[in-house]
Amino acid sequence: MARRARQPNAPLSAIPNSLASLRLAMNLKQVDVAEELGTARGTYSIIEAGYSIPSKDMADRLCRFFDRELIDLFPDDVIRRIT
């Protein structure tokens, strides 16, 4: 069975989070956050874009970095998968 190609501008099913808005409010680039978290920019990018759920350790680092609770960063259903 052939796979259907995704339309160029069609959104994937992204996991909602508030990481981009928090990062932008701090006037930071993705690479800045990634370096502070001790990860690659690409890793942070896919979490921020909502295409990956962070590990428990990464979620804890995100909370500390942004000085927020997990509930402030991700919706309940995602938090259940993280913890």
N, C-alpha and C positions, 0 to 999 in steps of 0.2 A: 504494500500500500504506500503510495507516495505521500510525503508530508507536504502540507500546504505551507507556502511561504507566508511569513508575517508581512503585513502591509508596512511600508517604511515608517509611517507615523502612527501606527496603531499601538496604543499603550498595552503593555503586559499587565497582568494582574499584580499590581504592586501592593506591598504591605504598608499600610499607613504608619507614619511616624512623624515626629516633630524635629528631627535632627537637622534638616536643611535650614529651617527657619531659625533655630537656635544658633547654628554655625554662622549664618549670615548676620544675625543680630550682633555677634561678636566680631564681625568683620574679618572672618577667617576663611581661608581656602581649605578644600578637602585635604590637601597634603599637610597643612598645618595640624589639623585634627588628627590625621593618621599618625603623624610623627609623635604627637603627644600620647596617643594611645598605644604606641609601639607596634603598629601594624602597617601594611602597605596601603597606599592611597586607593588602589583598586578594591581592596577588601572593604575599606571604609565606604567607598563609593557605592558598592552594591548593597550594603546595609542601609545607607542613607536613601538610596533610590527605592528601597523596599523590595529588592529582589532576593534578599537573604535575611534570615533571622539570626541575630548574633548569638554566640554561645553565652552561657551564664557569666563566664569570666569577662567577655567583651561587653556584655550588658552592664556589669558592675563598673567597668572602666568608663563606659559612656556616662553613667550616672554621676560618677565622681568628677569627670571632666566638665560636664555641663551643670554640675551642682543641682541635679534634679532627681526626683524619685523615678523609678521605672514606669510607674503609671503616667508620668508626665511625658514620657518618650514614646511609649507604645500602647496600643489598645489591649484590653483584657485578654482577648483570645491569643494574642501573640505572647503576652506575659506568661500565660499558662504553658506555652510551648517552650519558653526560655527556662522557666524554673522547674 
